Amino acid sequence: MMPFYYGSRARSVPEYLNLRFDEKTRGFNAFAFAVMTIFASGASMYAMALLMETMLGWNFNFSILMSAIIVLIYTYLAV
């Protein structure tokens, strides 16, 4: 893909899609990426909650809450 980016002077996939196609295509890509990210985050939090439930003996719902808090703290500190 790098020759396409270099030739079009685009710096990212959304910018390339906007240049190559139109704003609707770029918007669809953004929406699809957001949905994929939400599902991936949900699967990661589910796995983390299962691990906490198994290793620490916590209730699953409490483990989900704790994993969400851990992710929020990590995200806040990473920014």
C-alpha positions as CSV (number, residue, x, y, z in Angstrom):
1,M,0.0,0.0,0.0
2,M,2.9,2.4,0.5
3,P,3.3,3.2,-3.2
4,F,-0.3,4.2,-3.3
5,Y,0.1,6.5,-0.3
6,Y,3.3,8.0,-1.6
7,G,1.8,8.6,-5.0
8,S,-1.4,10.2,-3.7
9,R,0.4,12.2,-0.9
10,A,-2.0,10.7,1.6
11,R,-0.7,10.1,5.2
12,S,-3.4,7.7,6.4
13,V,-5.9,5.1,5.1
14,P,-8.9,7.4,5.7
15,E,-7.2,10.3,3.9
16,Y,-6.4,8.0,1.0
17,L,-10.0,6.7,0.9
18,N,-11.3,10.3,0.8
19,L,-8.9,11.2,-2.0
20,R,-9.5,8.0,-4.0
21,F,-13.3,7.6,-3.5
22,D,-15.4,10.1,-1.5
23,E,-16.4,11.3,1.9
24,K,-19.0,8.6,2.3
25,T,-16.4,5.8,1.8
26,R,-14.2,7.5,4.4
27,G,-17.1,7.8,6.8
28,F,-18.0,4.1,6.3
29,N,-14.5,3.1,7.0
30,A,-14.5,5.2,10.2
31,F,-17.8,3.6,11.3
32,A,-16.6,0.1,10.6
33,F,-13.3,0.7,12.4
34,A,-15.2,2.1,15.5
35,V,-17.5,-1.0,15.6
36,M,-14.6,-3.3,15.3
37,T,-12.7,-1.5,18.1
38,I,-15.8,-1.7,20.3
39,F,-16.2,-5.5,19.7
40,A,-12.4,-6.1,20.3
41,S,-12.5,-4.1,23.5
42,G,-15.5,-6.0,24.7
43,A,-13.8,-9.4,24.0
44,S,-10.7,-8.2,25.8
45,M,-12.7,-7.1,28.9
46,Y,-14.6,-10.3,28.9
47,A,-11.4,-12.3,28.9
48,M,-9.9,-10.1,31.6
49,A,-13.1,-10.6,33.7
50,L,-12.9,-14.4,33.3
51,L,-9.3,-14.4,34.4
52,M,-10.1,-12.3,37.5
53,E,-13.0,-14.6,38.3
54,T,-10.9,-17.7,38.0
55,M,-7.7,-16.4,39.6
56,L,-9.2,-14.2,42.3
57,G,-12.5,-15.9,42.9
58,W,-14.5,-12.7,42.3
59,N,-18.1,-12.5,41.0
60,F,-18.2,-12.2,37.2
61,N,-20.1,-8.9,37.2
62,F,-17.7,-7.4,39.7
63,S,-14.8,-8.6,37.6
64,I,-16.3,-6.9,34.5
65,L,-16.7,-3.7,36.5
66,M,-13.1,-3.9,37.8
67,S,-11.7,-4.6,34.3
68,A,-13.6,-1.5,33.0
69,I,-12.1,0.6,35.7
70,I,-8.6,-0.7,35.0
71,V,-9.1,0.1,31.3
72,L,-10.4,3.6,32.0
73,I,-7.4,4.3,34.3
74,Y,-4.9,3.0,31.8
75,T,-6.6,5.0,29.0
76,Y,-6.6,8.2,31.2
77,L,-2.9,7.8,32.1
78,A,-1.9,7.0,28.5
79,V,-3.3,10.2,27.2
